[in-house]
Amino acid sequence: MRQTVLLVDDEPDILLAARLLLEDAGYAVIEASGGQDALDLMGKTKLDAVFLDLRMPGVDGWDVLEELRGRSTVTRLPVIVLSAHADPSAVERSVALGARGYVRKPFRAADLTRALRTVLQGAPRPTR
């Protein structure tokens, strides 16, 4: 059975590119165009991992990470931040809020699949 990944981003082009790359690598992909949609899906869908954008209108990626910290049902769900934030403090904040990986946009196929394999194999979180 294929592992299921949730992609969360408000940019349709990013969703399309990431979905095609991950499906080509053998993963089932579900998309959410915002943070609230992602939280709703996480509550009712069996997921193996999440790629999460930080900058989105309304409920953003930071809000999603904070909400997930309080949900016992998804505390083990690996979240990989997918963001254009290049500031090291964004990585540190993401890790502090529970992210297990960080991929910067623009990304390559190898960036996505490597980060996903790492978190699915239970590798430790990135260091701050």
Secondary structure, DSSP 8 states (H G I E B T S, - for coil): ---EEEEE-S-HHHHHHHHHHHHHTT-EEEEESSHHHHHHHHHHS--SEEEE-S--SSS-HHHHHHHHHT-GGGTTS-EEEEE----HHHHHHHHHTT--EEEESS--HHHHHHHHHHHHTT------
